Amino acid sequence: MKEIYIATINEGGGRNQIKTYGEWLLQRPLKEVSPKIIEQCRVILDIMPTNYDRTIHNHFHKNFGINLFLEKYKEFVTKSENTADNTGRFHNFLIDLGIKERYDRKTPEEQAIIKSFISDLANLDKTSISDDVQMIIRDIMFHSDTSLRPYILYDKDLSWEYQDLFPDDRFDLNPFDLEIGNDDEGRIDFARLLAKLQRMKSTFQLFDDSGNLWDRFCENLTIVINDPSNPTGFTNFNDESLLEFLKFISLNKITIFLDEAYNDGVKTYDEEEPKWRTISRYVVNNLSSYANINLVTSLSTTKNLGGTGIRLGSIIATSGKKEVIEYARKQNPPEKCNTNSVFMLVNVIEAAHLAKKIKDSIEARLAKNASIYSFKKKIEESIKEELAKYQENIKAKKAPGKEITRYSPFEGSPLHIYLLEQLLALDKLEVLNLPDDFMYKGKPFFKYYQGQLVKELNGFRLNKIFRDESTKRLKLAKEIATNVIEENNYQEYAKVVDSDGSFLFNLQLNKFPSFQGLEKFTKKLAEQRGIAIIPYKIGFMRFSLGDYLEGSEKSYAEFGNEFKNALEIFFNYWVTYYNKRTSPDYKGKTTEDILSEVFSYAGDKDFVNKVLTDFYLTKNISKKKLNSLKIS
């Protein structure tokens, strides 16, 4: 039976999970490639035409390396089909490439290796060849298993923040022209990535048909996928090419590292589709189909359990990467963590699990079998079970080998008190001797009570609260942004990124003069108007939708006005700056000079008046503050 494994990560807001995985990569051993295969590769690479050969004999031919071999060999095969003198044609082929003298100096054994390599080309076409493989093989050949830097493949446009977690003096980032590309919508182009890997595998087999060399490459390669993508919030769950990609990965030894900090924020409410939309959930739900997949996932309690400041996260791995979990546990022993953080987190998770368990059992009861008594009995059973479970676990802690099923005390917890209050209320109701199906607010009381009980139990499920709240805010933000763009004819400047989830909203600028200028603009906007937007190199503008809301309709209306006002201010100054920056009249001016002109004032009074004019929608808002301890 295949299993998944989990380790708690201290200071695990997201980045430390990635850092821990990187540290594991640097110390893990790699299997050695056999000397016979190394020698075979050396012979083949040595016969490849050099740049000098290409220049002298092929007049700066557009192809090089294996593809040049392939093209010339196809010509050789075509010419030799109607002649008995294949040997002469083969020698002409070597002369044409400028490598005949080198070939003649080889031993008979080496010549046999070269002939075998060239003859195998007949089974391939140009689209199945990757010249990058030559460089990879040289890298593998000339580095020992301890000095071969791990290959990290990631989306450099959207995930550039990984660069400091995988420093380039210890890791090869997007090596040998490998890259994760995006389609026109900004989603990962899995079809293109899969085609690239398949070409590479075919080329590796030319050098070593045993698969030993390909396995060495795969074991050293990690593909980092941000899903749900930060900043886009995109998921690729229903992408057919993703499923083909996962199937390919599961049949090879490549590792996928999933950064799923926002995994609980992405869920579809479409009854026709699976509700969970992340890659890790799909793989876990279909583990029998991906039994051999090497998958490591990073999760964050900060994002998914409302645990901001707790700084605990986790790494989850399939059985193929169990050693990552073992390493992570050694690096993050219990005595190193913040005890208070762990206690709070365990309470939150256990309360959420129990609340969901009770909710599911209550919802599962059909109306014809439902009664007030059945609800009361279910609540009583749940309370007794949890109280007994904690007592059993106290004994289990003293008896090595016994499984602990509950860590935090249930008695006196908020959920325990709530359930006791429900029992008290039901006892009071029982005194009235009312029938189970008496009508209350237009429906049978047990049905009304069932709905109220489910609603209040869901209040103990922080991950659900996070998901519902983020989905609600993101939907509202996308609607407001679409209206602002259409009403003000800003379509030529930007469009809304149709994100799937998270508390992050994104605009995509259609055009911008330079990222350096964009960065300076956002800094100036934050300085002058207090609106902080994170720019990305591809023109993404990221807005945070977090912070406390009271939860009333009024509070959401005010949130909508705040967001609309911030967008209007951004567009107003961005359009002004952009038009000046691209105008011939401003060709000789620096970005700083233009921004100083855009945000210019006659004096302090003029500055105050312009700020009040800009914030016309929100200047009179009076918000209810969250009463909590704040440390400056």
N, C-alpha and C positions, 0 to 999 in steps of 0.2 A: 504494500500500500504506500503510495507516494504521499508525503506530508509537506507542510510548510513550516518554517522556523522563524522565530522572532527574537529580537534583542532590543532592550531599552537603551536609548542613547541620551546621555547627559548633555545639557546645553543643546538640545536637539530641535531647534526651531526649523531645521531643514538643511542648513549648510553643514552642520557637523556630521550628519549622516553621510553626506557625499564625501566629506573629508575623511571619515573613518573608512569608507570603502576604498578611497585612494590610498590610504596608508596600508590597507591589507594588500592591495595590488603590488605595492613596492616590496613587500617582504615574502610574498608567496613564491614557491619554487615553480619552475617550468620544466616539463619533460625535455630531455635532450633529443636533438635530431641525430639519427644514426650517421656515423662517418661516411658510409657508403652513399647516402643521399646527399650529404654535403659535397662530396667529391663529384658526384653526378652534376649537381648544380654549378659547381665551379667550372667544369668542362664546358657546359652549355653557355654560361655567361661569358666565358673567355672567348668564345667563337663569335659572339654577337658583334655586329659592325659598330665601330666607334663613331663618334661625330666626325672624325677626320675621314674615316672610310666612307661615310655617307656623303660627305662633301666631294671627295675625289671621284667616287664611282657612281654616285646617284644624283649629283647636282642638287644638293640641298633638298633631298626627297622629303615630302611632307610627313611620311611615316618614319618610324624609327623602331629599333629593337625587334620585338616579336612580330609586330604588324608588318614591318618591312620584310622580315623573313617570310611571312605568310603571303604577302603580295607577290614577291618574286617566285615563291614556290608554286603558286597557282599558275604563273606563266610557264614555269618549267613543266608542270604536269600537263598543261594544254599542248605544249610543243612535243612532248615525249610520247603522247598517246599513239601516234602513227609511225613511230620509229623504233627500231630494235636497239638503237644505240643509247640506251638510257644512261649508261655510265658517263658517256661524253656530255650528255645534256646536264647531268648532275654537276660535272666539273665546271661547265659553263655557268651554271647557277651560282657556284661558289665564287667564280671569277667575277661575275656580275656584281656580287655583293662585296668584292674586295677582300675575301677571307680565304682564298684558295691556299696561299702559302702557309697560313696559320693552321689550316686543316691538315696539310701534308706533314707538318711537324708533329702532329699528334701521334700517340701510340695507337696500335690497332684497337685496343679496348676503348680508348677515348673516341676514336673515329666511329666505333659502333654506337656509342652513346649519342653522338651528334646525328648520325644517320637515323637512329630511332626517334630522336626528338623531331627532326625535320619531317619524317614520314608521318608522324602523328598529326602534323599540321593539316594533312589532307582531309581529316575528319572535321575540321573546324572552318568557320567563316569569320570574317572580320568582326562581326558584331559580337562574337563570343570570346574575343581576345582582350586582355587588359595589359597594356604595357607597364602599368604601375607595379605589377607583380615582380618585375625584375628588381626594382628598388627595394621592395619588401624582402625578397629573398636575400639580397645582398645584406640587408640590415640583420636578418635572422642569422645568416652565415657568419658574419664578422662580429657578433656580440655573444658573449656567454649568457647563460640563462639568468645570471644575476645582474648583468648590465643592460639587457634588452629593455628599453623603456616601454611601459604599457601603452598601447594604442588606445586613445580616447576619441571616439567619434561623437560630435555634438553639433547642435545648430548654432553656429557662431553669430548669426544675425540676431536671434531672439534670446539666446542663452549665454551671452558674453560674460555674465557674472560668474560663470564656472571657471574662468581662466585662472583666478587666484587660488582656487581649490585644487586645480591640476597644473601646478607650475611647469612651464615648458622646459626647465632644466632637468626634470625628473619624469615627465610624461611627453609622449608624442601626440599633440592635439591635431585632429584631422590630418593624419600623415598621408603622404604619397597621393595628394589630390583627392583623397576620400573626403566626402562631405555629406551632411544631411541637408538636402535641398527642400524648398517649400514650393507648393503649387501657387496658383494665382490668388487663392483665398488666404494664403499664409499658413496653411496646414502642411504637415510633413508629407512629402511626396514619397510614400513607401514603395510605389511601383518602380520609380527610378532607382531608389536605394537597393531594392531587391535585384534589379537587373544588373547593377554594378557588381554586387556580391556574387551573383551567378557567373558573370564573365570572369571574375577573379578566380573562382573555384575551378572553372574549365582550364584556365591558364596554369594554375598551380599543378594540375594533373599532367600537363606536358612535362614538367620538371620531375614530378614524383607521383606515379600512379598508385602508390600505396596509401596516399592520403596523410602520411606522417607530417609532411611540411605544411599542408593546409590546416591540420589540427593545431600545429604550433602557432600559426598565425591567428587562428580563431581563439585559442586559449589566451592569447595576449590582447585580444580586441574586446573593448566594451563600448556598446552603443548607448549613449545617454539620451533618454527621451523624456522631455518635460510634458507630462500628461496627467491632469489637465494643464495645458501649457500656460506657463507664467511668462509673458504677460497676457497672452491672447485669451486664455480660458478655453481654448479649443480642445476637443477630444476627437479621436479618430476611431471610436469604437465600432461603428458600422461600416467602415471602409473595407471593401473586399480585398484590396491590395494589402491592407494591414494583416488580415487573416492569412494570406499567402506568405507574407513576410514572417509572421510568427511560426508558421509551419516550417519554413526554411531554417529559422533560428533553432527550432527544437530538434532538427535533424543534424545540426552542427554544434560546435562547441563555443560559439560566440555568446557573450553575456549581454543581456539587456539590463541597464540600470534605469528604473523608472522613478523620476522625481515627482511624486504625487502629493505635494503639499496641500493641494485643494481638492483631494479626491472626494471628500464628503460634500462638496459644494456642487457636484455635477450629478444630476439625476433627472430623468425624463418622467413626466407624468402622463405620457401617451400610453394608453392601455395596450396598444398594439406592439409596443417595443419593450425590450428588457429595461427595467428601471435604472440599473446601474450602468454607467457608461465609461468606466475606466478600463485600461488594458489589464491591470492586475486582477481586478474582479472577474474579468472575462476569463483569464487564464486559470484562476483558482476554481471558478465554476466549471471549467472544462479540463481539469488537471489530468484526467485520464487520456485526453487527446494530445496533451503537451507534457507527457510524463518526463521527458528528458530535457526540458527547456531550462536554461540557466538564467534565472530571473531574480533580480534584487530590487526591492521597492523601498523608497524612503517616505515615511509618513510623519506628519507633524501634529502634535496635540494642540499647539498654539493656534493652528488654523482651524482644526476640525472639532475641538472640544471646548472652544471658548477659553482656553487656558493661557491667554496672553501673559507672559512673564513667568510661567511655570518652567519653560525651557526644557521640556522633555519631549522626545520623539521616539521613533522606532525604525528599525530596519527589518524587513521581512524578506525571506529568501525561499526559493524552492529547494528541493533536496539536492539538486546539482550544485548548489552554492552554499551548502550547510556550513562549510568552513568559514565563510564570511561572518556568519552569526556567532560561531565559536570565538573568532577573533574579536568581534565587537563586544561580546560579553566580558572577555578578559580586560578590554580597555575601559569598560564601563561597569565596574563592580558596584554592588549596592552601597558599599560604604563611601563611595565617591560622590553619590548623588545627593541632592537636596531632599532630606527626609520629608520635610513639610510638603514639597512639591509632589513627591511620590504618593504621600498619604491623600492629598487632595485629588490627585488624578485617579487613584484606585477607587476612591469614594464616588467620583463622578461616573466612572465607567461601570462600576457595579450597580449603582443606582439606575443608570440608563438601561443596562441589560435586564434588571429585574422589572423595571417599569414596562419595558417592551414585552417581556414574557407575560406579565399579567394582562397587558393590553391585548396581546394576541389571543390569549385564552378567552377573554371576555368578548372580543369581536367574533370569535369562531362559533359562539353559541347562537344557534338559530332562534328566530323570534318565537317559534312554537314551543321551544324548550326553555326559553328565558323566563326568569322571575327575579324578584327582589332577593329572595332567599338564595338563589343560585349565585348571585353576585356576592352576597355576604359570605357564603361558604367559601367562594374562591379567594376572597381577600383574607379570611381567617387562615386558610390552608397556606397561603403564600407567606404570611407573617410567621406562622409556626415553623415552616420549612426553613426560612432564612435564619431565625433565632437558633434552631437546632444545628444548622449547618455551621454557624460561627463557633458554637461550642465544640463541635466535632473537630473543627480546624485548629482550635487551641490545643487539643490532644494530639492532632496530627503533627504539629510543629515539634512536639517532643518525641515523636516516633519517626525516625528516618525511613524514607521510602513511601510513606503515606501521602496521598495526593491532597493538596490544599485547594479547596474549591471556593473559599471566600476569605478575603484578607481583611477587609474593614468591618468593624462592628455594625450590625444592622440596628440594634436596639438604640432608640433615641435619635436616629438619623431623620432628616426631613421627610424621606419617603415613608419611614415607619410611622412617624407622627401623622402624616397625611392619611395613611390607611386606617389608623386608629380613629381618626376623626370621621372617616367614612362609616366605620362600624357603629360609632356612636349615633351618627345621623340616621342610619338604617334601623337601629334599635328604637329610636324615637318614632320613626315612621311606622314601625311594626305595632306600636301601641294603638294606632288608629284603626287597625284591622281592615285596611283597604284592600280591594282585590288587586292582583298583579297587573291587570290590564286597564286600571282606571286611567282616564284621559287627563293629560297635563300638557298645556300649551299645544293642543291640537294633535297629540300623539299618545300612544300608550306610555305610561310612566316609565316602565322598565326600558323602553326604547330611548326615551329622552335621557334617562339616567345613564344608560350605556354610552351615549354620545358624550355626555358631560365627563364621565369617568375616563373615557379614552382621551379626550382633549386635555384633561388635567394630568393624566399619566404621561402624555407626550411632553409636558412641561419639564419632566425630569430627564429628558433625552436631549442633552446639549448638542450632540452632533446633528440631530434633526432640526433643532432650533436654528443652528448655524446655517444649515442647508436651506431651510425655508426662507430665512431672513436674507441670505445672500441672493437667492433666486429672485425674491420679490424686489430687492433694491436694483439688481442688475436689469431686470425687465423694465422697471420704471425709468432707469437711466437711459436705456436704449430708445425707449419711446420718446423721451424728452429730447434727446440729442437728435433723433431723426427729424422731429418737428422744427427744432432750432435751425438745422441745416437747410431744410426745405423752405421755411418761412423767410430766411435771409439770403437764399440763393448762394449758399456756401459749398455747393456740390463740387465745384472745380477745385476747392481747397482741401477737402477732407471727406471721409466717409466713416460710418460707424462699423467697428469690427463686431461681427455677430458672435460674441463669446457665448460659451455654454455655461459657465459658472464662475464662482469666486466673487469676492468683494472688490474686484478690479474691473473698471470700465476702460475701454480703449478706443481711441480714434486713430485712423490711419490717414496721415497727410498724403495727399496725392502727389505733391511736389514740394521740395524745399531746397534752397541753394546749397546748403552744406550742413552736416551734422554738428560741426563746431559752432556754426551760427545758431542752429536750433538749440543747442545746449546753453549758449549765452542768453538767448531769448527767454528760455524757461527760468533761468536764474534771475534775470531782471524782473520777470513777471512775479516771481515769488517775493522778491525784495520790495517791489513797488505796490503789489496788491495782495500779498499773502496767499496766493494761489500756487500750491506746489504740484507740479506735473512732472512725471519722469519721462524723458524722451528716450527713444531707442534708435539705434543707428539706421533702421529701415523706415523710420518715420512714424513709429507707433508713439502715441501720447497717452500715458497711463494715469488715470485718475483713481484715487482710493475712495471707496463708498462706505468705509467703516465708520466708527464712532457710535456713541450711544444715541438711541432714539427711544422715546417714551413708549411707543407702540400704538398710540392713538391715531385716528385718521388725520387729526390736525398735525401731528408730528410728521407723518409721511408727506402731507401737503407742503409743510415747511421744508422738509428734506428735498422735495422736488423743486421748490423755488430756489433753494441754495444751489442745487446742482445746475439748474437752468441759468442762474445768474453767473455762476463760475464759467460755464461754457460760453455765454455771451461775451463776457470780459475777455476770455482767451481768444475767441474769434475776432473780436474787435481789434485787439492789439496785434494779433498775428497777421491779419489781412493788411493792416497798415504797414507793419514791418516788412512783410513779404513784397508788397508792391514797391516800396522804397528800395529794398535790397536788389530787386531785379530791374529797376529803372535805370536807363542809361545815364540819367542825371546824377545818380549816386554811385557810379562805377568806381570812382577813386576813393570813396569813403570807407572807413572801417566799420565793422559790425557795431563796435562800441559807440561810434559817433552817431550811427543811425538810431540805435536804441536810446541814446540820450535825447535825441530829437523826438522820438515817439513818446517817451515819458518825460516831457519837458513841462515846467510850471513857471508861472510868473512870480510866484512866491508861495509862502506857507498856506495862505488863505485859498489860493488857486488849487493847491494840492488837495486840501481838505474838500473843497467843492467837487473836484473831479472824482475823488474816491466815493463821496456820497452819491454822486450821479451814477457812477458805475454800479454801485451796490443798491440800486433803486428797489430791487425786489426783497432784499434781506436786511436792510439797515434798521428796520423797526421790529425784527423778530425777537421774541422773548422765549428762550428755550428752557425747558426743565432740565436741570443738571442731575447727573448721577451722583448720589451720595456715597462716595467711597474714599478710601484712604489714597491720597495722592502725594507722592514724594517728589519735590522739585529737584 
